Amino acid sequence: MNPPSAPNPAGDAGVLPAFDSLSIRDAPSPPAEEELDVTNMSRETAMKILVRSVLALANATGEIPATPPISRPHTPSGKENVPGIRLHKRTVSRPATPIPAERAQTSKTDLEQPEAHHDEPIITDIGAGAEPEYVQRANMARKFFSKSVPKVSLEEYCNRIQQYCPLSAGVWLAAGSYILRLSLVEKSVPLTHRTMHRLVLASLTTAMKTLEDHRWPQKRLAAVGGVDDVALSRLELCIEFLLSFDLQFLAENRLQDATVALQKAGQAAVMTAKLPSSFKLSIPRSRS
């Protein structure tokens, strides 16, 4: 008997999801809460849940300026080895899924310039000489701010990510839960039109590496998202630290509950935005 041919992962159709030109507008609308089933949800519907909720929350939040940069004598520049400060560097845990050459090309896009500079600190060491936790969190939050609102809409941005780096429905829903926790629960990063693009990109990257065996190369994700790979790695690291590395959905129905919470938050934000500032709730007294 002849031995089997040598493996060719890049040529295996089962390795990569289909590359399609998707449109969130054509996706089925999310079902009602009692009919929601995240295990059988299409990825386009999951994208629509994230986009609708994030946009509603950003519209309700309005414009919030980034905190000013914090500069002290021992602030690291990214190139210096400062005593008492440990710079965390990402290491590759396993090779990324190979991509066929004909699918490796992507069109170029760029987000607006970030508010924070590359040499601003991310995480300092714990113990003597370490920055207070609130200072560290403020430094991390600044990484998500753009100097101005990106010209590409969030819907176009998510369509672009899914076109060149297809992701599963679970990754989109998990990313939405991360954003909800960061913006409303932990109140670590304000969800505005200047932060939502980087929040979505970093949350998707983190969710992909947390939940799935398949992973896109960091450089490809960064190029598709319009940032450099160093910036994406730092954003991903900020997501992980701000969420205390609580990224998995091991408990039964946790992703389902998180998706319902994301939908409810988006719906509440829509209702809040529609009410005029002069509106005052008045409950009539019952007549005896």
N, C-alpha and C positions, 0 to 999 in steps of 0.2 A: 504493500500500500504506500502511496506517495504521501509524504508529510504535508500538513496544511501550509498554506502560503504564509509569509511573514505578516505580522499584524501591521495595519495601516490606520491608526486612530483618526487621522485627519480625513480619510476617505470613508469613514463609517458614518452613514447617514443618521445613525442613532445617537451619535455623540453631540451633535448640535441641534438646537431647535430650528424650525423653519425660519428663514429670513423673509419676512413679508413687510410690505408697506402698509402699516396698520393705521386705522383712524379711530380715535376714541369716540367720535360722534356716531360712527356706525355700530358701535358695540351695544349689546343688549343692556338695558338699564338695570341697575341693581335691584334685586327683588325686595319685597317687604321683609321686615325684621324676622317675622315668624317663618318665612320661607327661605331665609338666607342659609346657604350651604357652601362653606368655603372649600370643602373637599372636591366639589364638582363645579366650581365656578370657573368660567373662562377667564383667561388672562386679560382680555380686553375689558371685561366687566370690572375686574379688580383694578385695572388702571383708571377706569372711570370713577370708581369709588374714591381712590386717592386724589385724583385731580379735582373733583368736585369739592371734596372736604377741605383740601389744602387751600384752594382758591377762596372758599367761603370764610375760612378762618383768617386768611390773610386780609381779605376785604374788611372783616370785622375788626381786626387789630389796628389797621391803619399804619401810619408811618412812625417807626420808633428808631431814633438814632442809635448807632453803635456806641459803646462805651469808649472813652478816649484811651489810647494806648498807654499801658503802664510801663514806665521805664525807670529802672533803678540801676545803681552801679553794677550789680551782679547779673543783669539781664543778659542771657546768652544771645549771641548773634547767629547761631547755627553753625559757625565755623570754629568757635573757640571752645576750649576745654576748661570750663570755669569750675573751680573747686566748690563742692557742695551742691552743684546742679547736675542732674543726670538727664541727658537727652535720650529719649526713647526712639530707637530705630526699628523699623519694620523689617522683618526677614521673611523670605519666601518659604512657605511651609511645604508646598508641593508645586510641581509644574502646572501651568494653566492648560486648559483644554486646547489642543491644537486647532487651528483654523485653516481651512483650505485657502490656497493663494488667491483664488478668484473671489473669495468672500472677505478677504482681509482689508480691502480698501474701503474707506469711509469718506464722506464729504466733511468739510471742515466747518466748525462753528466755534465761536468764542463767547464766553460769558463776559459781563462787565468786569473791570478790574476789582479785585477784592479790597475791602477796607483795610484789612490787616496786612502787614508786610511779612515776607518770609522769615525775617529775623526776629519776629515777636515770639515769645516763649509759648510753649504748649503746656507741658507738665513739668513741674519741678520735683525735686526729691522730697521725701518725707523726713521730718526731723529738724534738727538745728539748721537754720538758714533757709528753710523752705518758705515759699510764699503761702499766705493764708488760703484756705480752700476757696473763699469767695473771689479772691484775686485770680486764682487759677481758672475758675469757671468763667470769669469775665474775659480772660484772655482767649479761652476756647470759643466762647460765643462770638467774638469778633471775627473769627475765621470764616463764618458763614455769611457775613455782610458783604454785599457788593456796593461799590461807591455810588452806583445809580441802578435803577431798575433795568434788568436785562431786556433787550429788545425782543427776544424770542419769547413767545407766550409759553405758559406752563404746559398747555396741551400739546403744542408743537414740540416742546422739549421732551416730553414723555414719549410722544410718537417717535421721535428721533432715537431715543435710547432703545425702545423696543424694536425698531427697525434694524439697527446695527448690532445690538446686544440683547437678543430676545431673553426675557426672564419669565419665570413661571408666575402663576397667580399668587402662590404663597409668598413669593418674594415681594411682590407689590403690596400685598396686604400687611406683611410684617413691617415693611418700610413705613407704611402709613401709621402703624401703631407706634413705631419709634418716634415719628414726628409728633404725634399726639402727646406722648409722654414728655418729650423735650419741651414742647411749647406750652402745654396747658397743665400737665400734672407736676412736672419738676420745675417748670418756668425757668429753664436754663437758657433757651434760645428763643427770642421772639419770632413768631411766624409772620413775616411780612413779605411784600413783593420784592424786597431786596435780599431776603434770606431763603426764600422757598426753593429756588433752583438748586442751590448748593446743599440744602437739607435733603431734598429728594435724591440727588445724585449720591451723596454720602450714605444715606439710609439704604438705598438700593444696593450699593456696594457691600455694606455691612451685612444686610440680610442675605444676599447671595452667598457670601462666604460662610455665614452662620448655618444656613438651612440646607444648602445643596452641595452635592459632590462636584457638579459642573461649576466652573468659574471662568469668567472672561479675564484675559490678561489686564493687568492694572493700566498699562499704557493705552490699551484700546478703550477701556472705559473712560479714562481721562480725556482722550482725544474726542470721543463721542460727546462727552459732557462739556467740552469747551474749557477744560482746565489742564494744568500740567500734572504729571503723575505724582510729583512730590506734594503738591497741594491736595490732591485727592487722598493720599495716604494720611496726611495730617488731619483732614476732615473726618476720615474714617476713624482715626484714633480718638478724636474729640467725641464722636458719637459713642464710642465704646466706654470712655471714661465717664461721660456725663450720664450714661445709663447704668453705671456701675457694673458693666459687663453682663447685665441681666438681659440677654438677647434671645435665648431659646424659648420655644413654646412647647415644653415637655408636658405640661398639665393638659388633661383632656378639655377640649373646647376653649382653651385660652385664646387661640387665634380667632375663633368665632366671636368670643366676647369682645376682643380688642377691635374687630371689624365693626361690630354693632356700635361700640363706643365711638369709633371714628365717624360713622354715619350720623349718629345722634349729635355729635359736636358740630359737624358741618351743617346739619339742619337747624340747630339752635343758632349758629352764627348767621345763617341766612335770615332767620326771623328777626334777630337783633338788628341786622343791618337795614331791614325794611322799616323798622319803627322810627318815627321822627324823634329828635332829641326832646321835643316838648311833650312827648307822650307820658302820661302818668296813669298808672293803674289805679282804678277806683272801684272798690267792691261795694255795691249798694247794701245798705242795711236791710235786714229782713224785717218785714212788718209783723208786729205781734197782733 
